[in-house]
Amino acid sequence: MRLLIVKLGSIGDIVHTLPSLAAIKRAVPRAEVSWVVEQRAAEILRDNPLVNHLIEVDTKALRRWPVSGETLLAPRQQLRRLRASAFDTALDFQGLLKSVTLARLSGARRRCGFARDALREPASRFLLTDTIQVSANIHVIRKNLALAAGALGINVPDDAREFEFPIAIGVEHRREAEEAVSLISGARFAILNPGGGWPTKLWNPERYGALADALWTHHSLRSLVTCGPGERELAEAVTGASRTRAAVLVNPTLKGFCALARQASVYVGGDTGPTFLAIAAGAPVVGLFGPTEWWRNGSPRVEDICVERDDIGCRTNCHRRQCSNWICMDIEVERVVAAVDERLRRAEKFIKEERTAFA
């Protein structure tokens, strides 16, 4: 079977689809799987042993105007790669017009996607040959697994402990992690990630700094403050707000971050790509969620914790990138410290149980 996965981005979207990739390859190990992805989100999929062909596209280039021979050259090459295989089935996990258009351009005979009420752009339904009904109000990982199960007739895991996140971590990424840890002399550490795609998702950097102080005082944990493109100033505000100077700024690559998160005692961050990478890496996670939903986008593991404002009435179906009543991320430091205390306690309990089980 030649199978095309269409999931273009963002980083969180890619991570949320990895358990479906793993489930497909477990059920149909001889399947030849290709994945079409935006170039800007492709790093996390490169060198993945479960992906036979990674097709990187730039959908902005496909829509660029004015059109010239030069602007058309790259898109033509991308589309040529997309049509290079005779795909049996394309799975559109994105649910957008541009994603289903790429599925159609691939030449796949079957183009499977979500039923109309679960599509991000319902008009994309018309280019699908098969639609899969999924339950409402479920985590996006489970939603994606339901699509894979319904389209291919395979069994998929239900227990979050069985979700697999295949990411190829190389020697260079482990070296990145080692260099970051060396900045704190190899001490136990937390990861604090203050960034986020929307301003309304951000927690106050001064509060992150106070959290770093509490982690050092209560748990002897140094804090590595991570940042992505365009977030350095925000991260510097966090390190500058730490009175104990227990916070250090680091700027790893995505896979370097994964290698780092595998060693972290705890991770704290909002609804953003690094949070999902920390979940994939198995780090104990405390999420800070405001305009978006933890039950949909956060960790599927019951032991991870979300700190959110459940005492306000304006969060239902919010998803605002700008807000004149921005109170959902007005979360006290003490609440986050208590959540981290509890998440560390749960992690320690799990370690003790594992040791007992293998004793």
C-alpha positions as CSV (number, residue, x, y, z in Angstrom):
1,M,0.0,0.0,0.0
2,R,1.2,3.5,-0.9
3,L,-0.1,5.9,1.6
4,L,0.2,9.7,1.6
5,I,-0.2,11.6,4.9
6,V,-1.2,15.3,4.5
7,K,-0.4,17.3,7.6
8,L,1.3,20.5,6.7
9,G,1.9,22.3,10.0
10,S,2.3,23.7,12.6
11,I,4.8,21.9,14.9
12,G,2.0,21.0,17.3
13,D,-0.1,19.7,14.4
14,I,2.8,17.5,13.3
15,V,3.4,16.1,16.8
16,H,-0.3,15.4,17.3
17,T,-0.3,13.3,14.1
18,L,2.8,11.2,15.0
19,P,0.8,8.6,17.0
20,S,-1.3,8.0,13.9
21,L,1.9,7.4,11.8
22,A,3.2,5.0,14.4
23,A,-0.2,3.1,14.6
24,I,-0.3,2.8,10.8
25,K,3.2,1.4,10.5
26,R,2.5,-1.1,13.4
27,A,-0.7,-2.3,11.7
28,V,0.7,-2.3,8.1
29,P,4.5,-2.5,8.5
30,R,5.0,-2.9,4.7
31,A,3.1,0.2,3.8
32,E,5.1,2.8,1.9
33,V,4.3,6.1,3.7
34,S,4.9,9.5,2.3
35,W,4.2,12.7,4.2
36,V,3.6,16.1,2.7
37,V,4.5,19.0,5.0
38,E,5.3,22.7,4.9
39,Q,9.0,23.4,4.7
40,R,8.9,25.6,7.8
41,A,7.5,22.7,9.9
42,A,9.5,19.8,8.3
43,E,12.4,19.6,10.7
44,I,10.7,17.4,13.2
45,L,9.9,14.8,10.5
46,R,13.3,14.7,8.8
47,D,15.1,11.3,9.0
48,N,12.0,9.7,10.5
49,P,12.5,5.9,9.9
50,L,8.7,5.4,9.6
51,V,8.4,7.9,6.7
52,N,9.6,6.6,3.4
53,H,9.4,9.9,1.5
54,L,9.1,13.4,3.0
55,I,7.7,15.9,0.6
56,E,8.3,19.4,1.6
57,V,6.2,22.1,0.1
58,D,5.8,25.9,0.4
59,T,2.1,26.6,0.0
60,K,2.8,30.3,0.1
61,A,4.8,29.9,-3.1
62,L,1.9,28.1,-4.7
63,R,-0.2,31.2,-4.0
64,R,2.4,33.9,-4.7
65,W,1.5,36.7,-7.0
66,P,2.5,38.0,-9.5
67,V,3.2,34.7,-11.2
68,S,6.5,34.4,-13.2
69,G,8.7,31.6,-14.5
70,E,10.9,32.0,-11.5
71,T,8.1,31.9,-8.9
72,L,6.5,28.9,-10.5
73,L,9.7,26.8,-10.7
74,A,9.8,25.7,-7.0
75,P,6.1,24.9,-6.8
76,R,6.4,22.9,-10.0
77,Q,9.2,20.8,-8.6
78,Q,7.3,20.3,-5.4
79,L,4.2,19.1,-7.3
80,R,6.3,16.8,-9.4
81,R,7.6,15.1,-6.2
82,L,4.0,14.9,-5.0
83,R,2.9,13.1,-8.1
84,A,5.9,10.8,-8.3
85,S,4.2,7.9,-6.5
86,A,1.0,6.2,-7.5
87,F,-0.7,6.6,-4.1
88,D,-3.5,4.3,-3.2
89,T,-4.8,6.5,-0.4
90,A,-4.3,10.0,0.9
91,L,-5.2,10.8,4.5
92,D,-6.0,14.5,5.0
93,F,-5.4,15.2,8.7
94,Q,-5.5,18.9,8.2
95,G,-9.0,19.5,7.0
96,L,-8.3,22.6,4.9
97,L,-8.9,23.5,1.3
98,K,-5.1,23.7,0.6
99,S,-4.5,20.3,2.2
100,V,-7.2,18.5,0.4
101,T,-6.1,20.2,-2.8
102,L,-2.6,18.7,-2.3
103,A,-4.2,15.3,-1.7
104,R,-6.2,15.7,-5.0
105,L,-3.0,16.8,-6.9
106,S,-1.2,13.7,-5.6
107,G,-3.4,11.5,-7.8
108,A,-4.5,9.3,-4.9
109,R,-7.6,7.3,-5.8
110,R,-8.9,7.4,-2.2
111,R,-8.8,10.7,-0.4
112,C,-10.0,10.3,3.2
113,G,-10.7,13.0,5.7
114,F,-13.0,14.0,8.5
115,A,-16.7,14.3,8.1
116,R,-18.0,17.8,7.5
117,D,-18.7,18.8,11.1
118,A,-15.0,18.0,12.1
119,L,-13.4,19.8,9.2
120,R,-11.6,23.1,9.8
121,E,-12.8,24.3,6.4
122,P,-16.1,22.4,5.6
123,A,-15.8,23.3,1.9
124,S,-12.8,20.9,1.6
125,R,-15.3,18.0,1.9
126,F,-16.0,18.2,-1.8
127,L,-12.5,16.9,-2.8
128,L,-12.7,13.9,-0.5
129,T,-13.8,10.5,-1.6
130,D,-14.3,9.1,1.9
131,T,-15.2,10.8,5.1
132,I,-14.8,9.5,8.6
133,Q,-17.1,10.5,11.5
134,V,-15.3,11.2,14.7
135,S,-16.6,12.0,18.2
136,A,-16.9,15.6,19.2
137,N,-14.9,17.2,21.9
138,I,-12.0,14.7,22.0
139,H,-8.3,15.3,22.0
140,V,-6.8,16.0,18.6
141,I,-4.5,13.0,18.9
142,R,-7.5,10.7,19.4
143,K,-9.3,12.5,16.5
144,N,-6.4,11.8,14.2
145,L,-6.2,8.1,15.3
146,A,-9.9,7.8,14.6
147,L,-9.3,9.0,11.1
148,A,-6.5,6.4,10.6
149,A,-8.6,3.6,12.0
150,G,-11.7,4.4,10.0
151,A,-10.0,5.0,6.7
152,L,-7.6,2.0,6.9
153,G,-9.6,-0.4,9.0
154,I,-6.8,-0.8,11.5
155,N,-6.6,-1.0,15.3
156,V,-5.2,2.0,17.1
157,P,-4.2,2.5,20.7
158,D,-6.8,4.0,23.2
159,D,-4.6,4.2,26.2
160,A,-2.5,7.4,26.2
161,R,0.4,5.5,27.7
162,E,0.6,3.5,24.4
163,F,0.7,6.6,22.1
164,E,4.0,6.7,20.3
165,F,5.8,9.8,19.0
166,P,8.5,8.7,16.6
167,I,11.1,11.5,16.3
168,A,14.6,10.9,15.0
169,I,17.1,12.3,17.5
170,G,20.7,12.3,16.3
171,V,24.1,12.6,18.0
172,E,24.2,16.3,17.2
173,H,20.8,16.9,19.0
174,R,22.0,15.0,22.1
175,R,25.1,17.1,22.0
176,E,23.0,20.3,22.0
177,A,21.2,19.0,25.1
178,E,24.5,18.2,26.8
179,E,25.8,21.7,26.1
180,A,22.6,23.3,27.5
181,V,22.8,21.2,30.7
182,S,26.5,22.2,31.1
183,L,25.4,25.8,31.5
184,I,23.9,24.8,34.8
185,S,26.8,22.4,35.7
186,G,24.7,19.3,35.0
187,A,22.2,20.1,37.8
188,R,18.6,18.8,37.8
189,F,16.5,21.3,35.8
190,A,13.1,22.4,34.7
191,I,12.3,23.8,31.3
192,L,10.3,27.0,31.2
193,N,9.0,28.0,27.7
194,P,7.4,31.5,27.8
195,G,6.7,31.8,24.1
196,G,3.5,31.2,22.1
197,G,2.1,31.9,18.7
198,W,-0.6,34.3,20.0
199,P,-0.1,37.2,22.5
200,T,-3.2,35.9,24.3
201,K,-1.5,32.6,25.1
202,L,1.4,34.2,27.0
203,W,1.9,34.1,30.7
204,N,3.7,37.1,32.3
205,P,7.5,36.8,32.0
206,E,7.9,38.3,35.5
207,R,5.8,35.5,36.8
208,Y,8.0,32.9,35.0
209,G,11.0,34.5,36.7
210,A,9.3,34.2,40.1
211,L,8.5,30.5,39.2
212,A,12.1,29.9,38.5
213,D,13.0,31.3,41.9
214,A,10.4,29.0,43.6
215,L,11.7,26.0,41.7
216,W,15.2,26.7,42.9
217,T,14.1,27.4,46.5
218,H,11.7,24.5,46.9
219,H,13.3,21.8,44.7
220,S,16.9,22.9,44.0
221,L,15.9,22.9,40.3
222,R,17.7,25.2,37.9
223,S,15.5,26.5,35.0
224,L,16.4,26.4,31.4
225,V,14.4,29.1,29.6
226,T,13.9,28.1,26.0
227,C,13.0,30.3,23.1
228,G,12.3,30.0,19.4
229,P,12.6,32.5,16.5
230,G,11.5,36.0,17.6
231,E,11.2,35.0,21.2
232,R,14.6,35.9,22.6
233,E,13.5,39.2,24.1
234,L,10.7,37.5,25.9
235,A,13.0,34.8,27.3
236,E,15.5,37.4,28.4
237,A,12.7,39.1,30.3
238,V,12.2,35.8,32.2
239,T,15.8,35.3,33.1
240,G,16.1,38.9,34.1
241,A,13.2,38.6,36.4
242,S,14.7,35.7,38.4
243,R,16.1,37.2,41.6
244,T,18.1,34.1,42.4
245,R,19.6,34.0,38.9
246,A,18.5,30.4,38.7
247,A,17.2,30.8,35.1
248,V,19.5,30.4,32.1
249,L,18.4,31.1,28.5
250,V,19.0,28.4,25.8
251,N,18.0,28.4,22.2
252,P,18.0,24.8,20.9
253,T,16.8,23.4,17.6
254,L,13.5,21.5,17.7
255,K,15.2,18.2,17.9
256,G,17.7,19.5,20.4
257,F,14.8,20.6,22.5
258,C,13.4,17.1,22.3
259,A,16.7,15.7,23.6
260,L,16.7,18.3,26.3
261,A,13.1,17.6,27.4
262,R,13.9,13.9,27.8
263,Q,16.1,14.9,30.7
264,A,14.0,17.5,32.3
265,S,12.4,17.1,35.8
266,V,9.4,19.1,34.7
267,Y,8.3,21.4,31.8
268,V,6.1,24.5,32.1
269,G,4.7,26.2,29.1
270,G,1.5,27.3,27.2
271,D,-0.3,26.1,24.1
272,T,2.7,26.1,21.8
273,G,4.9,23.7,19.8
274,P,7.5,23.1,22.5
275,T,4.8,22.0,24.9
276,F,3.7,19.3,22.5
277,L,7.4,18.3,21.9
278,A,7.9,18.0,25.7
279,I,4.8,15.8,25.9
280,A,6.2,13.7,23.0
281,A,9.6,13.4,24.8
282,G,7.9,12.1,27.9
283,A,8.7,15.1,30.2
284,P,6.4,15.7,33.2
285,V,4.3,18.7,31.9
286,V,2.4,21.5,33.5
287,G,0.5,23.5,30.9
288,L,-0.8,27.1,31.2
289,F,-3.8,27.4,29.0
290,G,-6.1,30.4,28.4
291,P,-7.9,31.0,25.1
292,T,-7.6,27.4,23.9
293,E,-8.5,24.1,25.4
294,W,-6.3,21.7,27.3
295,W,-8.7,18.8,26.7
296,R,-8.2,19.2,23.0
297,N,-4.6,20.5,22.6
298,G,-2.8,19.6,25.8
299,S,-1.4,16.4,27.2
300,P,-3.4,13.2,26.8
301,R,-1.7,11.8,29.9
302,V,-3.8,12.0,33.1
303,E,-0.7,12.6,35.2
304,D,0.1,15.9,33.5
305,I,-1.5,19.0,34.9
306,C,-3.2,22.1,33.4
307,V,-3.4,25.4,35.2
308,E,-6.2,27.5,33.8
309,R,-8.8,30.1,34.8
310,D,-12.0,28.1,35.3
311,D,-13.7,30.9,37.2
312,I,-14.5,33.1,34.2
313,G,-17.3,32.8,31.7
314,C,-15.6,34.0,28.5
315,R,-13.4,31.1,27.5
316,T,-15.9,28.8,25.7
317,N,-15.0,28.7,22.0
318,C,-12.8,31.8,22.6
319,H,-9.6,31.3,20.5
320,R,-9.0,35.0,20.3
321,R,-5.6,36.2,19.2
322,Q,-6.4,39.6,20.5
323,C,-8.7,40.5,23.5
324,S,-9.8,43.6,25.3
325,N,-10.7,41.5,28.4
326,W,-7.5,39.5,28.6
327,I,-7.8,37.8,32.0
328,C,-7.6,34.1,31.1
329,M,-3.8,34.1,31.5
330,D,-3.9,36.1,34.7
331,I,-2.8,33.1,36.7
332,E,-1.1,33.5,40.1
333,V,2.4,32.2,40.6
334,E,1.4,30.3,43.7
335,R,-1.1,28.2,41.6
336,V,1.6,27.2,39.1
337,V,4.1,26.4,41.9
338,A,1.5,24.2,43.5
339,A,0.9,22.4,40.2
340,V,4.6,21.9,39.7
341,D,4.9,20.5,43.2
342,E,2.1,18.0,42.5
343,R,3.5,17.0,39.0
344,L,6.9,16.4,40.6
345,R,5.3,14.3,43.3
346,R,3.5,12.2,40.6
347,A,6.7,11.7,38.7
348,E,8.5,10.5,41.8
349,K,5.6,8.1,42.6
350,F,5.8,6.7,39.1
351,I,9.5,6.1,39.3
352,K,9.1,4.3,42.7
353,E,6.4,2.1,41.2
354,E,8.5,1.3,38.2
355,R,11.4,0.3,40.5
356,T,9.1,-1.9,42.5
357,A,7.7,-3.6,39.4
358,F,11.2,-4.5,38.1
359,A,12.7,-5.4,41.5
